Amino acid sequence: MDEEKNNNMISLYQVLPPEIQCAVLWIIEHNEIVDYLVQGEKVPTQEIEDFIQKALEKKDYLMVVILIYKRVYDMNN
């Protein structure tokens, strides 16, 4: 990853609320298991968005980050 992209990611991370920063760190630390979990069937985008909304309402930020990870994984595969 080039330095500019790395700096942009750090800047974005720093403005996140602490709860979401913790969730992002958890994903980074457990990347292998999260990769394994998201490899299942593709989930329709609207369904993922609905799950994200429900997780946000519950303040389940780890679930939000995992769902976003799944959405990106599905888009790229």
C-alpha positions in Angstrom: 0.0 0.0 0.0 1.4 3.4 -0.9 2.1 6.0 1.8 -0.7 8.4 0.6 -3.3 5.7 0.8 -2.0 4.5 4.2 -2.2 8.1 5.5 -5.7 8.5 4.2 -6.8 5.3 6.0 -5.2 6.5 9.2 -7.0 9.8 8.9 -10.3 8.2 8.4 -9.7 5.8 11.3 -8.9 8.7 13.6 -12.2 10.4 13.1 -14.2 7.3 13.9 -15.9 7.1 17.3 -13.9 5.0 19.8 -16.4 2.1 19.7 -16.0 1.8 16.0 -12.2 2.1 16.2 -12.3 -0.9 18.6 -14.4 -2.9 16.1 -12.1 -2.0 13.2 -9.1 -3.1 15.3 -10.8 -6.4 16.2 -11.4 -7.1 12.5 -7.7 -6.4 11.7 -6.6 -8.6 14.5 -8.9 -11.5 13.5 -8.7 -11.0 9.8 -8.3 -14.7 9.0 -11.5 -15.8 10.8 -13.5 -12.9 9.3 -12.3 -13.7 5.8 -13.5 -17.3 6.4 -16.9 -16.1 7.7 -17.7 -13.8 4.8 -16.8 -16.3 2.1 -20.3 -17.8 2.1 -23.1 -17.0 -0.3 -23.4 -13.5 -1.6 -26.0 -11.5 0.4 -28.2 -9.0 -1.5 -27.0 -5.4 -0.9 -30.4 -4.3 0.5 -30.4 -7.2 3.0 -26.9 -6.2 4.2 -28.0 -2.6 4.5 -31.0 -3.8 6.6 -28.7 -5.8 8.9 -26.4 -2.8 9.2 -29.3 -0.6 10.2 -30.4 -3.0 12.9 -26.9 -3.4 14.2 -26.5 0.4 14.4 -29.8 0.7 16.3 -28.4 -1.9 18.8 -25.0 -0.1 18.9 -23.4 -3.4 17.8 -20.5 -1.8 16.1 -18.5 -5.0 15.6 -21.4 -6.4 13.7 -21.6 -3.2 11.6 -18.0 -3.5 10.6 -18.3 -7.2 9.8 -21.3 -6.5 7.6 -19.5 -3.8 5.8 -16.6 -6.2 5.4 -19.0 -8.7 3.9 -20.5 -6.1 1.6 -17.0 -5.2 0.2 -16.0 -8.9 0.0 -19.2 -9.7 -2.1 -18.6 -6.7 -4.3 -15.0 -7.8 -5.1 -15.8 -11.5 -5.6 
